[in-house]
């Protein structure tokens, strides 16, 4: 029997709801504000079939370019052949959430700013660049505590 090539073909595990996450969509999903330029992750919610993305976009990250009362427009870059094509996808808010991909960068910017302000008050310079981890320091294992031991297998004996 030939398999189907439908819009939701082979999405049995991809679109399923998580453990203890079944039922209606939570209200905070609708109360989250999205602005043009926000970075969002696309994750299809199977409880709402309207405005659901194609399976290709599930798990992708994009930038919001349009906001409507119940949906957002997201720009996603798709590899087609040897080039990137900008795809504009309209999704309901149930299928998107704010991405945390820039959070580490924003935390580092804030920490660098705080360190810069503190150093300026003290009148000294501080290096804000990231530096790679150096190799661990060398050390010698003492022979006094680690004398070699000879290990011998226990002889197998039959008791008949």
Secondary structure, DSSP 8 states (H G I E B T S, - for coil): ------TTTT-TTTS---TT--SS--HHHHH----TT-EEEE---TT--TT---GGGTT-EEEEEEE-SSEEEEEEEEEETTEEEEEEEEEEGGGEEE--TTHHHHHHHHHHHHHHHHHHHHT-----S-------------TTT---------------
